[in-house]
Amino acid sequence: MNILLVDDNRDFLHTMKQALYARGYTVYIAENGIQGCEILTATNIDLFISDIRMPKFDGIRLHAYARELSRYKNTKFVFISGYRDSYSDVLALNPEHDFFLDKTTPPHEIVAFIDKILFGKFVGVWV
């Protein structure tokens, strides 16, 4: 499974990349939405994780760009930010495909959440 992780905080990128990689995911990282757009057009992405506030091209614009591409219309997208209240009016989330996590969520809980939205009841089950 390919995950695109976009955040302008290098420490967060490194920590989450290691946590997701340890769980078996292939992780592509970008430090802003422009880099994220370049990766998503060149690679098949199965899940997006993006900060909302970033310089140059924020997570909201990245989300809109991804949704314009037919192959990403239904791809899971996880916004991660410490500013949920300031974006509640702007974000029109589809509860089947779009999610929000607080940035203070521990990495192991973020990975568990990712496992659950990607694999549902099959998390940890060999089939």
C-alpha positions as CSV (number, residue, x, y, z in Angstrom):
1,M,0.0,0.0,0.0
2,N,1.3,3.4,-1.0
3,I,0.8,6.3,1.3
4,L,1.5,9.9,0.5
5,L,2.5,11.8,3.7
6,V,2.6,15.6,3.3
7,D,3.7,18.0,6.0
8,D,6.0,21.0,6.4
9,N,7.3,19.7,9.7
10,R,10.3,17.5,9.0
11,D,10.3,15.9,12.4
12,F,6.7,14.8,12.0
13,L,7.4,13.5,8.5
14,H,10.4,11.4,9.7
15,T,8.5,10.0,12.7
16,M,5.4,9.1,10.8
17,K,7.4,7.7,7.8
18,Q,9.2,5.3,10.2
19,A,6.0,4.3,12.0
20,L,4.2,3.6,8.7
21,Y,7.2,1.9,7.1
22,A,7.5,-0.4,10.2
23,R,3.9,-1.5,9.6
24,G,4.7,-2.5,6.0
25,Y,3.5,0.6,4.1
26,T,5.4,2.3,1.3
27,V,5.6,5.9,2.2
28,Y,6.2,8.9,-0.1
29,I,6.9,12.2,1.6
30,A,6.4,15.8,0.6
31,E,7.1,19.0,2.5
32,N,4.3,20.9,0.8
33,G,1.3,20.4,-1.4
34,I,3.1,21.2,-4.7
35,Q,5.6,18.3,-4.0
36,G,2.6,16.2,-3.0
37,C,0.8,16.9,-6.4
38,E,4.0,15.9,-8.2
39,I,4.1,12.6,-6.4
40,L,0.5,11.7,-6.8
41,T,0.6,12.3,-10.5
42,A,3.7,10.1,-10.9
43,T,2.7,7.3,-8.5
44,N,-0.4,5.3,-7.6
45,I,-1.3,6.4,-4.1
46,D,-3.7,4.3,-1.9
47,L,-4.0,6.8,1.0
48,F,-3.2,10.5,1.6
49,I,-2.2,12.0,4.9
50,S,-1.8,15.7,4.8
51,D,-1.3,18.6,7.1
52,I,-3.8,21.4,6.5
53,R,-1.6,24.5,7.0
54,M,1.5,24.5,4.8
55,P,3.3,27.2,2.8
56,K,3.0,27.4,-1.0
57,F,0.1,24.9,-1.4
58,D,-1.9,23.8,1.6
59,G,-3.7,20.5,2.4
60,I,-7.1,21.8,1.4
61,R,-5.8,22.6,-2.1
62,L,-4.0,19.3,-2.3
63,H,-7.3,17.5,-1.4
64,A,-9.2,19.5,-4.1
65,Y,-6.5,18.7,-6.7
66,A,-6.6,15.0,-5.8
67,R,-10.4,14.8,-6.0
68,E,-10.2,16.4,-9.5
69,L,-8.3,13.3,-10.8
70,S,-10.6,10.4,-11.5
71,R,-8.3,7.8,-10.0
72,Y,-8.3,9.6,-6.6
73,K,-12.0,10.5,-6.3
74,N,-12.6,7.9,-3.7
75,T,-9.1,7.5,-2.2
76,K,-9.0,7.8,1.6
77,F,-7.7,11.2,2.7
78,V,-6.6,12.0,6.2
79,F,-6.2,15.6,7.3
80,I,-3.9,16.0,10.2
81,S,-3.6,19.3,12.0
82,G,-3.7,21.0,15.4
83,Y,-6.2,23.6,14.1
84,R,-9.4,21.7,13.6
85,D,-11.7,24.4,14.9
86,S,-10.4,27.0,12.4
87,Y,-11.2,24.7,9.5
88,S,-14.5,23.2,10.4
89,D,-16.3,25.6,8.1
90,V,-13.9,25.1,5.1
91,L,-13.6,21.4,5.1
92,A,-16.5,19.5,3.5
93,L,-15.5,16.0,4.4
94,N,-17.1,12.9,3.0
95,P,-17.3,10.5,6.0
96,E,-16.6,7.5,3.7
97,H,-13.4,8.9,2.2
98,D,-12.2,11.9,4.3
99,F,-11.0,11.9,7.9
100,F,-9.4,14.3,10.4
101,L,-6.9,13.6,13.1
102,D,-5.5,15.9,15.7
103,K,-1.7,16.3,15.2
104,T,-1.2,15.5,18.9
105,T,-2.4,12.0,18.3
106,P,0.5,9.5,19.0
107,P,2.1,8.0,15.9
108,H,1.1,4.4,16.9
109,E,-2.6,5.5,17.2
110,I,-2.4,7.2,13.8
111,V,-1.0,4.0,12.3
112,A,-3.8,1.9,14.0
113,F,-6.3,4.4,12.5
114,I,-4.8,4.0,9.1
115,D,-4.9,0.2,9.3
116,K,-8.6,0.4,10.3
117,I,-9.7,2.7,7.5
118,L,-7.8,0.7,4.9
119,F,-8.5,-2.8,6.1
120,G,-11.5,-2.5,8.3
121,K,-12.4,-5.8,10.1
122,F,-9.5,-7.5,8.4
123,V,-6.8,-5.6,10.4
124,G,-4.3,-8.2,11.7
125,V,-6.2,-11.1,10.1
126,W,-4.4,-13.4,7.6
127,V,-6.8,-14.3,4.8
